Amino acid sequence: MAEMVSNKQVILKNYVSGFPKETDMYVTTSLIELKVPKGSNGVLLKNLYLSCDPYMRPRMTKDMEGSYIESFEPGLPISGNGVAKVLDSENPEFKKGDLVWGMTGWEEYSLITSPYLFKVPHADVPLSYYTGILGMPGMTAYAGFYEVCSPKQGECVFISAASGAVGQLVGQFAKLLGCYVVGSAGSKDKVDLLKNRLGFDEAFNYKEEPDLNAALIRCFPEGIDIYFENVGGKMLDAVLLNMKVGGRIAVCGMISQYNLDESDGVHNLMRLISKRVRMEGFLVSDYNHLYPKFLEMIIPHIKGGKIVYVEDTAEGLESAPAALVGLFSGRNRGKQVVAVASE
């Protein structure tokens, strides 16, 4: 008989409308058997780190129209990207003791029946990095910037939500390529972080700019070649007025829209025509085949100190609901991680 242990879990209470609250989730304890059913193709994970990501907000809404990912189910643990250790496996790809990153449950232990997991290839960097710079956000920044934006040296690059998990990396990739880089963020502290630690040429606090168009003209008197879009709404409208001819916009996310019942309209799309701008949405999963190439590029930069990665770590599964909700008020500074257990 396999060992039974208690398993703390974060459960979605009900579907959410408007801004999510901590009380939309609750922490409970159940029992789990530390054994994978024979012949199931499953893996049993001990979760070490969990990732808080903006895309999780639409999953808290019932049947999001046009969504690429299914909604969470009330009464069940929520799920997301994480780093874990394999405790038992009936899957030929994974063995006991493997460290993995990918989709897992918001709980201490997860039985994953159809794994969307990758082995941790380099254990000599902090494991939490696989929720961020070496995981989904890192790949998102890499694919969105290099593949979607087709950047060239010396171009003018603007990034919204620039101090977040993805934005902070896009800015540094652009600097490595010799671009002029500006970011927007939501506090003085984050603006200082962008300019002083992450090497952005300029940054502004969008909450203190009464006129976003004027702020962009001030930062980009000649216009913008590349916009890495994380925000949507009024920011996108202002950017459209400032794009250069032949500019590119990579649409990664629109965090300003996730908590609205009715999305904001965008008014300046005519500029796509007159400026011949290409605006393209993308999903990181379409670029998974580039992961080895990405690691080849990024690992030496991390080890050589050429790329800085800022994490905001919440301790313990009990702190996970507050950490996730905090993304939408900008409470996090850098990549929001929840540390669940040590290896």
C-alpha positions in Angstrom: 0.0 0.0 0.0 1.5 3.4 -1.0 1.9 6.1 1.5 -1.0 8.6 1.9 0.0 12.2 2.7 -1.9 15.4 3.3 -1.9 17.8 0.3 -2.6 21.5 0.7 -4.4 22.9 -2.4 -5.5 26.3 -3.7 -9.1 26.0 -4.9 -11.1 28.4 -7.1 -14.3 29.2 -5.2 -16.4 30.6 -8.0 -16.0 32.2 -11.5 -14.8 35.8 -11.2 -16.1 39.0 -12.7 -14.1 42.3 -12.4 -10.9 42.3 -10.4 -10.1 39.0 -8.7 -9.9 38.9 -4.9 -8.1 36.6 -2.5 -11.5 35.4 -1.3 -12.2 34.1 -4.9 -9.8 31.2 -3.9 -9.4 29.2 -0.7 -6.7 26.9 0.7 -7.8 23.4 1.8 -6.1 20.1 2.6 -6.9 16.7 1.0 -5.2 13.4 1.0 -3.1 12.0 -1.9 -1.5 8.6 -2.5 2.2 8.9 -3.4 1.9 6.4 -6.3 1.0 6.7 -9.9 -1.7 4.2 -11.1 -0.1 1.4 -13.1 -0.3 1.9 -16.9 -1.7 5.4 -16.6 1.2 7.3 -18.4 1.0 9.8 -15.4 3.6 11.4 -13.2 3.4 12.3 -9.5 5.0 15.7 -8.7 6.2 17.4 -5.6 5.7 21.1 -6.5 8.6 23.4 -5.5 7.8 26.7 -7.2 4.6 28.0 -8.8 4.3 30.8 -11.3 1.8 33.7 -11.1 1.0 34.9 -14.6 -1.5 37.4 -16.0 -3.0 34.8 -18.5 -4.4 33.0 -15.4 -7.0 35.8 -14.9 -9.1 34.9 -18.0 -9.1 31.3 -16.9 -11.1 32.4 -13.8 -13.9 33.4 -16.1 -16.5 30.9 -17.4 -16.0 29.9 -21.1 -13.9 32.9 -22.2 -14.9 33.5 -25.8 -12.1 33.0 -28.3 -9.7 31.8 -25.5 -6.8 29.5 -26.4 -6.9 27.8 -23.0 -9.7 26.3 -21.0 -11.2 27.9 -17.9 -10.5 26.7 -14.4 -13.2 24.7 -12.7 -14.7 26.0 -9.4 -14.1 23.5 -6.6 -10.9 22.2 -8.1 -7.3 23.3 -7.7 -6.2 26.0 -10.1 -3.2 25.2 -12.3 -0.3 27.0 -13.9 3.4 26.8 -14.7 5.6 25.5 -12.0 8.9 23.7 -11.1 8.6 20.2 -9.5 10.4 17.0 -8.6 9.1 13.7 -10.0 8.3 11.3 -7.1 6.8 8.5 -9.2 6.3 7.9 -12.9 4.5 5.6 -15.3 5.6 7.8 -18.2 8.6 6.7 -20.3 9.8 10.4 -20.6 10.2 10.9 -16.9 11.8 9.0 -14.0 11.8 9.4 -10.2 14.1 12.2 -9.1 13.8 14.2 -12.4 13.4 18.0 -12.0 10.8 19.3 -14.4 9.0 22.5 -15.3 5.6 23.0 -17.0 1.9 22.8 -16.2 1.1 21.6 -12.7 -1.5 22.1 -10.0 -1.5 24.8 -7.3 -1.0 22.2 -4.5 1.8 20.5 -2.7 1.6 17.3 -4.8 0.1 16.8 -8.3 -0.8 13.7 -10.2 -0.5 14.7 -13.8 -2.1 12.3 -16.3 -1.2 14.0 -19.6 2.1 15.8 -18.8 2.9 19.1 -20.5 6.4 19.1 -18.9 10.0 19.7 -19.8 13.1 18.4 -18.0 15.2 21.0 -16.2 18.3 21.0 -18.3 20.6 23.1 -16.1 20.4 22.6 -12.3 23.3 25.0 -11.7 21.0 28.1 -11.9 18.2 28.9 -9.4 15.3 26.4 -9.9 12.8 29.2 -9.6 14.2 30.6 -12.9 12.2 27.9 -14.7 9.0 29.7 -13.7 10.5 32.8 -15.4 13.6 33.5 -17.4 14.2 29.9 -18.3 10.5 28.9 -18.6 7.4 30.2 -20.3 8.0 34.0 -19.8 11.6 33.7 -21.0 10.5 31.8 -24.1 7.7 34.3 -24.6 10.1 37.2 -24.6 12.5 35.4 -26.9 9.9 34.3 -29.5 8.0 37.5 -29.4 11.0 39.7 -29.8 13.3 37.8 -32.2 10.7 35.8 -34.2 7.7 38.2 -34.3 9.4 41.6 -34.2 12.3 40.8 -36.5 14.5 43.4 -34.7 17.5 45.2 -36.2 20.3 47.0 -34.5 19.6 50.7 -33.7 15.8 50.4 -33.8 13.6 52.2 -31.3 11.7 49.7 -29.0 8.9 50.4 -26.6 7.7 47.8 -24.0 4.6 48.2 -21.8 4.4 46.5 -18.4 8.2 46.5 -18.8 9.2 45.4 -15.3 7.1 42.2 -15.4 8.3 38.7 -16.1 8.4 39.1 -19.9 8.9 42.8 -20.3 12.1 43.0 -18.3 13.7 40.4 -20.7 12.5 41.9 -23.9 14.1 45.2 -22.9 17.4 43.5 -22.1 17.3 41.4 -25.4 16.8 44.7 -27.3 19.7 46.4 -25.5 22.0 43.4 -26.3 21.1 44.0 -30.0 22.0 47.7 -29.8 18.5 49.1 -29.8 17.1 52.3 -28.0 14.8 50.9 -25.4 12.0 52.6 -23.4 9.6 50.9 -21.0 6.4 51.9 -19.1 5.6 50.7 -15.6 3.2 51.6 -12.8 5.4 53.0 -10.0 8.5 55.2 -9.4 10.2 52.1 -7.9 9.6 50.1 -11.1 10.8 53.0 -13.3 14.0 53.2 -11.3 14.4 49.4 -11.6 14.1 49.6 -15.4 16.6 52.5 -15.8 19.1 51.5 -13.1 19.2 47.7 -12.9 17.8 46.5 -16.2 19.6 49.0 -18.5 16.6 50.6 -20.3 17.5 54.0 -21.9 14.3 55.6 -20.6 11.2 54.7 -18.7 8.0 56.4 -17.4 5.3 55.8 -14.9 2.1 55.7 -17.0 0.0 56.5 -13.9 1.7 60.0 -13.8 1.3 60.8 -17.4 -2.0 62.7 -18.1 -1.3 62.3 -21.9 0.3 59.0 -23.0 0.7 60.3 -26.6 2.8 63.3 -25.2 4.9 60.9 -23.1 5.6 58.7 -26.2 6.5 61.8 -28.3 8.9 62.9 -25.5 10.6 59.5 -25.5 10.4 58.8 -29.2 10.7 62.1 -31.1 11.3 60.1 -34.3 8.7 57.4 -33.6 8.7 53.7 -32.6 10.0 50.8 -34.7 8.9 48.0 -32.4 6.2 47.9 -29.7 6.0 44.8 -27.4 2.4 44.9 -26.3 1.5 43.6 -22.8 -1.2 46.1 -21.8 -3.7 47.1 -24.5 -6.4 49.8 -24.1 -5.3 53.4 -24.0 -1.6 52.6 -24.2 -2.1 50.7 -27.5 -4.1 53.6 -28.9 -1.3 56.1 -28.0 1.4 53.8 -29.5 -0.5 53.6 -32.8 -0.1 57.3 -33.2 3.6 57.0 -32.8 4.6 54.1 -34.9 7.2 54.6 -37.7 6.6 53.4 -41.3 7.2 49.7 -41.4 6.9 49.3 -37.6 6.1 46.0 -35.9 3.8 45.3 -32.9 4.0 41.9 -31.2 0.8 41.4 -29.2 1.8 39.3 -26.2 -0.9 40.2 -23.7 -3.4 42.9 -22.7 -3.5 43.0 -18.9 -5.5 46.2 -18.8 -8.5 44.3 -20.4 -8.6 41.1 -18.3 -10.8 42.4 -15.5 -13.2 44.4 -17.7 -16.7 43.0 -18.5 -16.6 45.1 -21.8 -13.2 45.5 -23.5 -12.0 49.0 -24.4 -12.3 49.8 -28.1 -9.2 50.8 -30.0 -9.5 54.0 -32.1 -6.3 54.5 -34.0 -6.1 51.3 -36.1 -6.1 53.4 -39.4 -2.5 54.1 -38.6 -1.7 50.5 -39.4 -2.5 51.3 -43.0 -0.8 54.7 -43.4 2.4 53.6 -41.6 2.4 50.0 -43.1 2.6 48.6 -39.6 2.5 44.8 -39.0 0.6 43.9 -35.8 0.7 40.2 -34.8 -0.5 38.1 -31.9 1.4 35.0 -30.9 1.3 32.1 -28.4 4.6 30.9 -26.9 3.5 27.2 -27.4 3.9 27.7 -31.2 7.6 28.3 -30.6 8.4 25.4 -28.2 10.7 23.8 -30.8 13.1 26.8 -30.3 13.6 26.0 -26.6 17.1 24.4 -27.1 18.2 27.4 -29.2 16.8 29.8 -26.6 18.8 28.0 -23.8 22.0 28.1 -25.9 21.6 31.9 -26.2 20.4 32.7 -22.6 22.4 30.5 -20.3 25.8 32.1 -21.1 24.2 35.6 -20.7 22.9 34.6 -17.2 26.2 33.1 -16.1 28.1 36.1 -17.5 25.9 38.6 -15.7 24.8 40.2 -19.0 21.1 39.6 -18.2 19.6 40.4 -14.9 16.4 38.7 -13.7 14.3 40.2 -11.0 12.0 37.9 -9.0 9.4 38.7 -6.3 9.0 35.5 -4.1 6.0 34.8 -1.9 6.7 32.0 0.7 4.3 29.1 1.1 1.2 27.9 -0.7 -1.1 30.0 1.7 0.4 33.2 0.1 -0.4 32.1 -3.4 -3.9 33.7 -3.8 -2.6 37.1 -2.6 0.4 36.8 -4.9 -1.7 36.1 -7.9 -4.3 38.8 -7.2 -1.4 41.3 -6.6 -0.4 41.1 -10.3 -3.5 43.1 -11.2 -2.8 46.0 -8.9 0.9 45.9 -9.8 2.0 44.9 -6.3 4.8 42.6 -7.6 8.3 43.9 -8.5 9.5 41.6 -11.3 8.5 38.0 -11.8 6.0 36.8 -9.2 6.9 33.4 -7.9 5.4 31.2 -5.0 7.9 29.0 -3.2 6.0 25.9 -2.1 8.8 23.6 -0.9 12.5 23.1 -1.0 13.8 20.1 -3.0 
